[in-house]
Amino acid sequence: MQSKSLALVFTCAVLGFVQPVSAVTTNPATEKVTIDDAEPFCNSGVPPEWRDAQVVEGVNIEESRICNPDNPADIAAFVKGTNNVSMQTLMDTNLAADALTLTNDMDGDGDPDHIIIKLEIMELNGHSPDFPGVVPTFDIAPGIQPSFWVFTPKTRDMSTKSFASAEANPMLRLPAPVIRVEQGDVVWLVVENTHYFPHSIHLHGVDHPYMDHSGEGNDGVGQTSQMDIMPGQSKTYVIKPRQAGTMYYHCHVQPHTHIPMGLAGLFVVEENRPNNWVQTFNVGAGQVRHPSVAVKERYAREYDLHFQSIDKELHRMPQAANDPRLIARAMNQEYDITDATDDYFVLNGRSFPYTMRESLVVVQPNEKIKLRVLNGHTDPMALHIHGHKATETHYDGVEHPPASRVTRDVYSLAPAQRLDLELNTTDDGLHSFGSGLWMFHDHTERAFTTDGVGEGGSISLVAYKDYLDDKGTPKTHGMDLSHYFSKKFWQRKIPIWQNWADDWGSLGAPAGSGSAAPASATASAVSAATPSSGGAAASGSFGNLLIGLFLGILAYIGFVNRAFLQTQAGRLINRQQGN
Amino acid sequence: MNTKIILALGLVLSAGSAIAAEEPQIIEHNQMMDHGDGHLMDMEGGMVMGQNKDKLPAGCDRVSEDVQITVHAGRKYSKSFPGTMFGFDKHEWRVKPCTRLTVHFINDDPVRHQWMMHGLPKFMYDKGMFHLEVTGPAKVSGTLILPLEDRTYLVHCDIAQHMEKGMKGQLVVGKGSGTFPSIPGVTDPAIFDNYGPVQAAPETAAVSVPALAAAPSSAEPVAGNGQTAGGAPLFSGSLVIGFVAGVFGAPMAYGYYNRRLKGRPLGEILGAVAAALKGFACRLNALLRWLYRRFKEGQRYLSKDKN
């Protein structure tokens, strides 16, 4: 009993000694992070008349009420061919004179049936041995420049907008252009490989013979069809597609990296109709400003929606070295896609908020809109359109019987799948809930972030025209969007709620805490250091505990044998004195 | 006799033409439309910009000399320069001020290449450019008159990555005005590539190595300056707790021994000790497994971060 109370007293004494003296402390004040680099919503600088409905070279071009519309001269050349437009119109484009040759009305129905399409392969945001930046630049969101490889219509002159600018000219962009031909056309698809790696084209879902008439492989698969197209070489794929539908084309060389790098696009075969001049290219996808005859029979407007996802580690590799051998080694021997996760999600080559400059689906009440959707992700996606239930009409380019079509609000697409949707804007509580600015996005949560920062990713809007101004700026009714147009926001430096809760910034950043998570490299270094030092401290104190235990036992043994120790000590002292 | 010679000549000629047929035919683009301002173009993609055969630049009272150069462009000219993919057959040209220079540009590849020159006076040359472009195998020719100043002009192919991967040169007028970086065989790049050994191990593994290495080294608490390797001071709270446990625990353990085991056979004592040790080992095992799981979770976050 006595020993127990002694232990209790001792323990209390120790605890009392250890406990710190408490005092009233004040938490740090809120520090405001300024947004000083926000771009305006629309800085495309295009002539306003580009957005209007107009006729160029006899080609009807529909209105495009968005910030960054396609150049009408481009549309005219894509519909008539570079061989059938005036020199002035051709000069207003960046196209090579031989980019698109349309000739030979073989069936005499008023439209050309021999189509020669020339494609080049360009690198965007590539390495330079001369300066630390990338060239030619293509931003998917403010300040975000992963490298890409894209098929492009054959262009001429400079890759950039001008000698002073590093920005890519408008033909060079993500995604690879949508290619449109008419059912039954004889199409020569000429790939001029201007890139430093081998590439090919595989016509996924497009009717094509395995071999062409000259005995060359036509399937674009190096292992089974024909050797890849080497740098500086050219190959012509010859097809005469018998079936219409929304199809796909992509490079089939090291496809697990070349498709994600951007070498993939929609390939649409339009139904045969008389006098049907289709818009051969839709650069940057989005609205088709000159829809085919068959589409116009049933729909008010047509939009191409190409979703893609990007692993930033892969897309950094072409920027990390200049020597093609080093880039090939990094991508073919070191990169492991089975360990990869995607960081960026784009719709028609851009992430939110840039999607709102180019990829709005502009509608009016009581219309039917045709959406052609391609899942170019490495994972399945779940497209959702707010306020609407659209009807699935075609799967992978094949029409679904009208009686068994599904109307729903989440559309599943496996990678490489295409889905044609009929968006009906009749306000009946089923097809549409009425006018507004209705978001649409892949409902896979990470897909509406940009490297984990939300809201980003492939979000865009179904915008009723009443909610757009003349420049195509949505008249939003929510928060100020300027922080989304700041590079700082995507660098995780802006506490998004800092101005919202109240005047004194209850949800801002505490002063002195610095901005949130910096680059991921630092973050991982910190987290790498934490467990190791924590482990060291833990094992250190455990060691001390053992030492203490050992000393304690030693002290007890000493206490028990104190008489013996005293005698021994006395003897030792005596011996010393004796000597 | 004569007929024999003609016959032999004919054979030689036909043999020659057979060989020529195997080589790709170089198409000459010399029927171009003039769009004014020295801009010529044809529908096969041949193009000249900034052509100037007769306008003298300021300060030149006459053309100092007429010079013709032939420049080949293509994949095969990268052969002598490891780490490039495209190239010109020559990467530096030198001319006198006020030279009238005609460039015969031959592209050997069936894709576009360019011989683009920047930095000319803008009032004479649109965008300050002289530019030849053609899809091979083909030839296009253009002429310009160079200004009076000593200056080095950048010459390149502006197709994305063609300059970076070797299609870069310089035209030096007079003494020139310095050099441009990363011209194959002429100048070094401004930014060098790193040809170090392959980083075969993924970065996540590299991160975990120091973390693992730190643990065993800190497990040894021996240190001369009263500090353990892990950095925790020797005299600490845990040492005191250990000391207290030792002082009070030892008599309790001794008492337990006296009460339960004293006088028992050695085997039983050993058995009891073994049982106690086994219990302790089980608890230690559980603790270690818990710690390992925590560590693995940490690793998962790390590797996710890297990807």
Chai-1 contact restraints between the chains, C-beta under 6 A:
chainA,res_idxA,chainB,res_idxB,connection_type,confidence,min_distance_angstrom,max_distance_angstrom,comment,restraint_id
A,A96,B,G45,contact,1.0,0.0,6.0,A-B,restraint_1
A,A97,B,M43,contact,1.0,0.0,6.0,A-B,restraint_2
A,A97,B,G45,contact,1.0,0.0,6.0,A-B,restraint_3
A,D98,B,E44,contact,1.0,0.0,6.0,A-B,restraint_4
A,D98,B,G45,contact,1.0,0.0,6.0,A-B,restraint_5
A,M122,B,A160,contact,1.0,0.0,6.0,A-B,restraint_6
A,E123,B,A160,contact,1.0,0.0,6.0,A-B,restraint_7
A,E123,B,Q161,contact,1.0,0.0,6.0,A-B,restraint_8
A,G126,B,Q161,contact,1.0,0.0,6.0,A-B,restraint_9
A,S128,B,E164,contact,1.0,0.0,6.0,A-B,restraint_10
A,P129,B,S182,contact,1.0,0.0,6.0,A-B,restraint_11
A,P129,B,P189,contact,1.0,0.0,6.0,A-B,restraint_12
A,P129,B,I191,contact,1.0,0.0,6.0,A-B,restraint_13
A,D130,B,P181,contact,1.0,0.0,6.0,A-B,restraint_14
A,D130,B,S182,contact,1.0,0.0,6.0,A-B,restraint_15
A,D130,B,A190,contact,1.0,0.0,6.0,A-B,restraint_16
A,P136,B,A160,contact,1.0,0.0,6.0,A-B,restraint_17
A,M158,B,D158,contact,1.0,0.0,6.0,A-B,restraint_18
A,S159,B,D158,contact,1.0,0.0,6.0,A-B,restraint_19
A,S159,B,A160,contact,1.0,0.0,6.0,A-B,restraint_20
A,F163,B,H118,contact,1.0,0.0,6.0,A-B,restraint_21
A,E192,B,V111,contact,1.0,0.0,6.0,A-B,restraint_22
A,T194,B,V111,contact,1.0,0.0,6.0,A-B,restraint_23
A,T194,B,I159,contact,1.0,0.0,6.0,A-B,restraint_24
A,Y196,B,M85,contact,1.0,0.0,6.0,A-B,restraint_25
A,Y196,B,Q161,contact,1.0,0.0,6.0,A-B,restraint_26
A,Y196,B,K165,contact,1.0,0.0,6.0,A-B,restraint_27
A,P231,B,M85,contact,1.0,0.0,6.0,A-B,restraint_28
A,G232,B,R75,contact,1.0,0.0,6.0,A-B,restraint_29
A,G232,B,D109,contact,1.0,0.0,6.0,A-B,restraint_30
A,G232,B,V111,contact,1.0,0.0,6.0,A-B,restraint_31
A,S234,B,P110,contact,1.0,0.0,6.0,A-B,restraint_32
A,A321,B,D193,contact,1.0,0.0,6.0,A-B,restraint_33
A,N322,B,E164,contact,1.0,0.0,6.0,A-B,restraint_34
A,N322,B,D193,contact,1.0,0.0,6.0,A-B,restraint_35
A,D323,B,G83,contact,1.0,0.0,6.0,A-B,restraint_36
A,D323,B,D193,contact,1.0,0.0,6.0,A-B,restraint_37
A,P324,B,M85,contact,1.0,0.0,6.0,A-B,restraint_38
A,L326,B,D193,contact,1.0,0.0,6.0,A-B,restraint_39
A,A340,B,N307,contact,1.0,0.0,6.0,A-B,restraint_40
A,T341,B,N307,contact,1.0,0.0,6.0,A-B,restraint_41
A,S520,B,D305,contact,1.0,0.0,6.0,A-B,restraint_42
A,S524,B,L302,contact,1.0,0.0,6.0,A-B,restraint_43
A,S524,B,D305,contact,1.0,0.0,6.0,A-B,restraint_44
A,S527,B,L302,contact,1.0,0.0,6.0,A-B,restraint_45
A,A528,B,V207,contact,1.0,0.0,6.0,A-B,restraint_46
A,A528,B,A211,contact,1.0,0.0,6.0,A-B,restraint_47
A,P531,B,A211,contact,1.0,0.0,6.0,A-B,restraint_48
A,P531,B,G298,contact,1.0,0.0,6.0,A-B,restraint_49
A,S532,B,A211,contact,1.0,0.0,6.0,A-B,restraint_50
A,S532,B,A214,contact,1.0,0.0,6.0,A-B,restraint_51
A,G535,B,A215,contact,1.0,0.0,6.0,A-B,restraint_52
A,A536,B,A214,contact,1.0,0.0,6.0,A-B,restraint_53
A,A536,B,S218,contact,1.0,0.0,6.0,A-B,restraint_54
A,A536,B,G230,contact,1.0,0.0,6.0,A-B,restraint_55
A,A537,B,G230,contact,1.0,0.0,6.0,A-B,restraint_56
A,A537,B,A232,contact,1.0,0.0,6.0,A-B,restraint_57
A,S539,B,S218,contact,1.0,0.0,6.0,A-B,restraint_58
A,S539,B,A219,contact,1.0,0.0,6.0,A-B,restraint_59
A,S539,B,G230,contact,1.0,0.0,6.0,A-B,restraint_60
A,G540,B,T228,contact,1.0,0.0,6.0,A-B,restraint_61
A,G540,B,G230,contact,1.0,0.0,6.0,A-B,restraint_62
A,G540,B,A232,contact,1.0,0.0,6.0,A-B,restraint_63
A,S541,B,A232,contact,1.0,0.0,6.0,A-B,restraint_64
A,S541,B,S238,contact,1.0,0.0,6.0,A-B,restraint_65
A,G543,B,P221,contact,1.0,0.0,6.0,A-B,restraint_66
A,G543,B,T228,contact,1.0,0.0,6.0,A-B,restraint_67
A,N544,B,S236,contact,1.0,0.0,6.0,A-B,restraint_68
A,N544,B,S238,contact,1.0,0.0,6.0,A-B,restraint_69
A,N544,B,L239,contact,1.0,0.0,6.0,A-B,restraint_70
A,L545,B,S238,contact,1.0,0.0,6.0,A-B,restraint_71
A,L545,B,G242,contact,1.0,0.0,6.0,A-B,restraint_72
A,I547,B,L239,contact,1.0,0.0,6.0,A-B,restraint_73
A,G548,B,L239,contact,1.0,0.0,6.0,A-B,restraint_74
A,G548,B,G242,contact,1.0,0.0,6.0,A-B,restraint_75
A,G548,B,F243,contact,1.0,0.0,6.0,A-B,restraint_76
A,L549,B,G242,contact,1.0,0.0,6.0,A-B,restraint_77
A,L549,B,A245,contact,1.0,0.0,6.0,A-B,restraint_78
A,L549,B,G246,contact,1.0,0.0,6.0,A-B,restraint_79
A,L551,B,F243,contact,1.0,0.0,6.0,A-B,restraint_80
A,G552,B,F243,contact,1.0,0.0,6.0,A-B,restraint_81
A,G552,B,A245,contact,1.0,0.0,6.0,A-B,restraint_82
A,G552,B,G246,contact,1.0,0.0,6.0,A-B,restraint_83
A,G552,B,V247,contact,1.0,0.0,6.0,A-B,restraint_84
A,I553,B,G246,contact,1.0,0.0,6.0,A-B,restraint_85
A,I553,B,A250,contact,1.0,0.0,6.0,A-B,restraint_86
A,A555,B,V247,contact,1.0,0.0,6.0,A-B,restraint_87
A,Y556,B,V247,contact,1.0,0.0,6.0,A-B,restraint_88
A,Y556,B,A250,contact,1.0,0.0,6.0,A-B,restraint_89
